[in-house]
Amino acid sequence: MPRDAVQRRAFSVYSRIVGTGSYLPEQIVTNFDLERRMDTSDAWIRERTGIERRHIAPLGQSNVDMAEQAARAAIAAAGLQPTDIDLISFGTTTPDLVFPNAGVLLQARLGCRGGPAFSLEAACSGFIYALAVADKFVRAGDAKHALVVGSEILSRITDHSDRSTAILFGDGAGAVVLAASAEPGILSTHLHADGSYQHLLYCTGGPARGPAPGNMPPGDVVRMAGSEVFKIAVTLLGRIVDETLAANHLEKSDIDWLVPHQANIRIIQAVARKLGLPIEQVIVTVQEHGNTSTASVPLALDVGVRDGRIKRGDLLLLEALGGGVTWGSALLRY
């Protein structure tokens, strides 16, 4: 092995977050807007979900359009140029195209040609999955600066006549840049899935199950058994908290910040109780943008970093659960 490769691998013991970014579309749909469309109310939505508004991408704006804004913000925060990025790991359930994948499309926008660029789909856990994959590339010495993105246009697969889902979902993008570091950054990641729960949260269609050629495709929309998903989320996220702490020989009191998937305030509160954390040590943004799936964890992380709550040296626990079901966590020293 060449000498410089040996040195690179020796250095790439850890990956560390060196920049964060996020983007939300300008158009906002409030709970009061939904009151005028369906049998619901602001009080009912806030009590059950914590959501007050959601951002909706206008026609003509794509997933990769949003991802580019979040990515450039994260790269700038890292003090880098787009050409410094040598890996893109992109989590999404709503890609612009079946192929080329969203990572490749974003790579073309940024101009960082040549390195690996891919997208992966694990529903709301997609960012955690994408982060885990990128972390392993960096630790192996195969990437020096990795861009990890979560971006969604869920409004285009939402049944806006279905009160149980229309109140939940919004659009947005978040991103982080990982850099190789001799100092501890991402300490561990934990990924799981259980396909036996697929019927509880899913999208009704996909390209391989589409109509015969020449027929109009059906509208593919999200369907969810809300109460069942809530129970499973609380149980599985509680377990992964224990797993993450045990793997790192830590106590609950060691965690400085919980940065959870922003799906429902009651799930967030349940996980915080599991950790024994007051809500003041949880980054909560669900009220501002609803459930943005893969985008919600990096969106919340960026908010916490930019408003100064999250500081260098803080110990963070990131977690999410999504359709499939999939679930995962990441423990990191910011």
C-alpha distance (Angstrom), angle and dihedral (degrees) to the residues before:
residue distance angle dihedral
M1 . . .
P2 3.84 . .
R3 3.79 115.1 .
D4 3.82 94.1 -117.9
A5 3.83 90.2 52.6
V6 3.81 90.4 53.2
Q7 3.81 90.2 50.9
R8 3.81 91.6 47.5
R9 3.79 93.0 51.8
A10 3.79 91.6 46.8
F11 3.81 90.2 52.8
S12 3.83 95.9 45.8
V13 3.78 95.4 74.4
Y14 3.80 92.2 125.7
S15 3.77 139.6 18.9
R16 3.78 116.6 -139.6
I17 3.80 132.7 -167.0
V18 3.79 107.7 -114.5
G19 3.80 100.4 167.1
T20 3.82 140.5 20.2
G21 3.79 133.2 -165.5
S22 3.78 141.3 171.1
Y23 3.78 142.9 -176.7
L24 3.81 134.9 -160.6
P25 3.83 124.9 -173.7
E26 3.78 116.5 -110.7
Q27 3.81 97.0 -122.3
I28 3.82 111.7 91.5
V29 3.80 127.6 -165.2
T30 3.80 111.6 -163.4
N31 3.78 129.1 -161.6
F32 3.79 87.5 -105.9
D33 3.80 89.3 57.9
L34 3.81 88.7 54.3
E35 3.80 91.0 49.3
R36 3.80 88.0 66.1
R37 3.82 92.5 52.2
M38 3.79 105.3 42.9
D39 3.78 146.3 8.4
T40 3.80 99.1 -74.8
S41 3.79 141.0 94.1
D42 3.77 139.9 -143.9
A43 3.81 90.9 -113.2
W44 3.84 92.8 50.0
I45 3.82 92.9 50.4
R46 3.80 95.6 44.6
E47 3.81 92.9 47.3
R48 3.81 94.1 51.9
T49 3.80 101.8 34.0
G50 3.80 111.5 11.1
I51 3.81 89.3 -127.5
E52 3.80 119.1 138.4
R53 3.81 102.3 167.1
R54 3.78 142.1 -2.3
H55 3.81 132.2 -152.9
I56 3.82 118.8 -124.8
A57 3.80 125.4 -159.8
P58 3.81 112.6 -129.5
L59 3.79 121.6 -125.2
G60 3.77 107.9 -81.9
Q61 3.80 94.5 36.8
S62 3.80 113.5 102.9
N63 3.78 136.0 -159.8
V64 3.81 91.4 -105.7
D65 3.82 90.6 48.9
M66 3.81 88.2 60.9
A67 3.80 93.9 40.4
E68 3.79 90.8 54.0
Q69 3.82 91.3 56.5
A70 3.82 92.3 50.2
A71 3.81 92.4 43.3
R72 3.80 94.6 51.3
A73 3.81 90.2 49.0
A74 3.82 91.3 51.6
I75 3.81 93.0 46.2
A76 3.81 91.1 49.5
A77 3.81 91.0 48.4
A78 3.80 88.2 53.5
G79 3.81 90.8 54.2
L80 3.80 90.5 -118.7
Q81 3.78 138.7 121.6
P82 3.82 123.1 -122.3
T83 3.80 89.3 -111.1
D84 3.83 88.6 63.3
I85 3.82 90.1 67.8
D86 3.80 111.6 98.9
L87 3.83 100.0 171.5
I88 3.81 134.1 36.8
S89 3.81 120.1 -164.6
F90 3.81 109.0 -177.3
G91 3.82 123.7 -171.9
T92 3.80 116.8 -161.2
T93 3.80 143.4 135.9
T94 3.82 94.1 -163.0
P95 3.82 107.7 55.1
D96 3.79 121.7 177.4
L97 3.82 91.1 -124.4
V98 3.78 138.0 9.4
F99 3.81 83.8 -121.5
P100 2.97 146.6 38.3
N101 3.79 85.2 48.1
A102 3.79 122.2 -119.5
G103 3.81 92.6 -105.8
V104 3.79 91.6 56.8
L105 3.81 92.1 47.0
L106 3.80 90.2 50.6
Q107 3.80 91.2 46.7
A108 3.81 89.7 56.6
R109 3.81 90.6 51.4
L110 3.81 92.3 50.5
G111 3.80 95.9 42.2
C112 3.82 96.0 -131.8
R113 3.79 95.4 134.6
G114 3.78 128.1 -178.3
G115 3.80 106.2 31.8
P116 3.80 125.2 99.6
A117 3.80 114.7 -75.1
F118 3.78 122.8 178.0
S119 3.78 144.3 148.2
L120 3.79 128.2 -136.2
E121 3.78 132.6 -165.7
A122 3.79 122.3 -141.3
A123 3.82 97.6 138.6
C124 3.81 113.1 -125.4
S125 3.82 91.5 -7.3
G126 3.80 90.2 58.7
F127 3.78 96.8 105.6
I128 3.81 92.5 50.9
Y129 3.82 89.5 49.1
A130 3.82 91.4 47.5
L131 3.80 90.8 48.0
A132 3.81 91.9 50.5
V133 3.81 92.0 51.4
A134 3.81 93.4 47.3
D135 3.81 91.1 47.3
K136 3.79 90.0 56.9
F137 3.81 92.2 50.0
V138 3.79 90.7 52.8
R139 3.81 94.5 44.3
A140 3.81 89.8 50.9
G141 3.79 90.9 54.0
D142 3.81 92.9 -114.6
A143 3.82 95.1 117.3
K144 3.78 133.2 30.0
H145 3.80 100.0 -171.3
A146 3.82 118.2 22.9
L147 3.79 125.3 -172.1
V148 3.81 113.4 -148.6
V149 3.81 117.2 -168.0
G150 3.79 137.4 -175.6
S151 3.80 113.6 -171.6
E152 3.80 133.6 160.5
I153 3.79 143.6 175.8
L154 3.79 95.8 -165.9
S155 3.80 92.4 158.9
R156 3.82 87.6 78.0
I157 3.81 94.0 59.0
T158 3.81 95.9 39.1
D159 3.80 121.6 107.0
H160 3.79 98.3 -132.6
S161 3.80 91.2 -163.4
D162 3.82 92.5 57.9
R163 3.80 108.8 89.0
S164 3.80 93.3 -163.4
T165 3.82 93.2 63.0
A166 3.82 106.3 17.7
I167 3.80 91.1 70.2
L168 3.81 93.1 53.5
F169 3.77 113.4 51.0
G170 3.78 133.9 75.9
D171 3.79 140.6 158.6
G172 3.80 131.0 -103.8
A173 3.79 148.2 117.8
G174 3.78 137.5 -126.0
A175 3.79 133.6 -178.0
V176 3.78 143.6 -178.4
V177 3.79 133.2 -166.0
L178 3.80 118.3 -137.1
A179 3.78 120.8 -157.3
A180 3.77 130.6 -169.7
S181 3.80 109.5 -103.1
A182 3.77 140.9 175.0
E183 3.81 87.6 -144.3
P184 3.81 121.5 79.7
G185 3.80 113.2 -93.3
I186 3.78 117.6 146.7
L187 3.79 102.5 26.7
S188 3.80 99.5 -176.8
T189 3.78 143.1 -17.7
H190 3.80 126.6 -153.3
L191 3.81 123.2 -163.0
H192 3.80 130.3 -175.2
A193 3.79 141.1 166.2
D194 3.80 137.5 -176.1
G195 3.79 115.4 -169.8
S196 3.80 93.1 -169.0
Y197 3.82 87.6 81.8
Q198 3.81 94.7 54.2
H199 3.81 93.2 112.2
L200 3.80 92.3 62.9
L201 3.82 98.2 64.6
Y202 3.79 122.2 13.5
C203 3.79 147.9 125.3
T204 3.80 113.9 -106.0
G205 3.81 98.0 -130.7
G206 3.78 150.6 14.4
P207 3.80 139.6 -174.4
A208 3.82 95.6 -89.7
R209 3.82 90.7 53.3
G210 3.78 95.7 45.0
P211 3.82 129.5 123.3
A212 3.78 126.1 -79.0
P213 3.83 115.1 -78.5
G214 3.78 112.2 -75.9
N215 3.81 95.6 27.7
M216 3.78 122.6 109.6
P217 3.83 111.4 -105.0
P218 3.80 117.6 -116.7
G219 3.77 119.9 -115.7
D220 3.79 108.4 -94.2
V221 3.80 111.6 -144.9
V222 3.80 141.0 171.9
R223 3.78 118.2 -97.5
M224 3.79 122.4 -169.7
A225 3.79 139.6 178.8
G226 3.79 93.4 -145.7
S227 3.80 103.9 -167.5
E228 3.81 93.3 45.2
V229 3.80 92.2 48.3
F230 3.80 89.7 50.1
K231 3.81 92.6 54.1
I232 3.80 93.4 46.5
A233 3.80 92.5 46.3
V234 3.79 93.5 52.9
T235 3.81 91.5 47.6
L236 3.80 98.9 44.4
L237 3.79 95.9 40.9
G238 3.79 89.2 49.2
R239 3.80 89.3 54.2
I240 3.78 93.9 48.5
V241 3.80 90.6 52.0
D242 3.81 88.7 57.7
E243 3.81 91.4 44.4
T244 3.81 93.2 50.9
L245 3.79 94.5 47.7
A246 3.82 92.8 46.2
A247 3.81 92.6 49.3
N248 3.80 89.9 55.4
H249 3.83 97.5 38.0
L250 3.79 91.3 -120.6
E251 3.78 136.7 142.0
K252 3.79 124.3 -130.4
S253 3.79 89.1 -110.8
D254 3.83 90.1 62.8
I255 3.82 92.3 70.7
D256 3.80 113.7 96.6
W257 3.80 98.8 -176.0
L258 3.78 137.9 14.9
V259 3.82 111.9 -150.5
P260 3.82 103.5 -172.8
H261 3.77 136.2 179.6
Q262 3.79 105.1 -86.8
A263 3.80 100.3 -129.2
N264 3.77 105.7 120.5
I265 3.79 131.4 -6.5
R266 3.82 91.7 -132.8
I267 3.82 91.9 57.8
I268 3.81 89.9 47.1
Q269 3.80 90.9 50.8
A270 3.81 91.6 48.4
V271 3.82 92.5 53.8
A272 3.81 90.6 46.0
R273 3.80 89.4 53.7
K274 3.80 89.2 50.4
L275 3.81 88.2 56.7
G276 3.78 93.4 41.6
L277 3.79 89.0 -122.5
P278 3.80 123.3 147.9
I279 3.79 112.9 -126.3
E280 3.82 87.3 -109.7
Q281 3.82 87.3 72.8
V282 3.79 93.3 52.9
I283 3.80 122.9 85.4
V284 3.81 103.2 -131.9
T285 3.80 120.2 -175.9
V286 3.81 101.5 145.1
Q287 3.81 90.8 107.5
E288 3.81 90.1 62.1
H289 3.81 102.4 48.4
G290 3.80 111.5 4.1
N291 3.78 120.9 -138.5
T292 3.81 108.4 -17.3
S293 3.82 93.3 170.3
T294 3.83 111.2 -147.5
A295 3.79 91.2 11.4
S296 3.79 97.3 58.0
V297 3.82 101.2 78.9
P298 3.84 95.8 48.2
L299 3.82 89.8 42.2
A300 3.81 90.7 54.8
L301 3.80 91.9 43.3
D302 3.80 91.7 52.5
V303 3.81 91.5 49.7
G304 3.81 91.6 50.9
V305 3.80 92.8 47.8
R306 3.79 96.8 45.1
D307 3.80 96.2 46.3
G308 3.82 90.0 51.4
R309 3.79 100.2 -115.5
I310 3.81 93.3 113.6
K311 3.78 110.7 59.8
R312 3.79 135.1 -176.2
G313 3.78 110.0 -79.4
D314 3.82 95.3 27.4
L315 3.80 117.1 134.2
L316 3.82 111.6 -126.6
L317 3.78 132.2 -168.1
L318 3.81 115.3 -157.7
E319 3.82 119.7 -170.3
A320 3.79 141.3 167.2
L321 3.79 143.4 169.5
G322 3.78 126.0 -158.1
G323 3.77 145.0 170.0
G324 3.76 116.8 -56.7
V325 2.92 80.6 44.4
T326 3.77 103.8 -89.9
W327 3.76 126.5 160.6
G328 3.78 137.5 174.3
S329 3.78 148.8 160.3
A330 3.77 139.8 -152.4
L331 3.78 126.3 -158.6
L332 3.76 114.7 -158.6
R333 3.77 144.2 166.9
Y334 3.79 105.4 -132.2
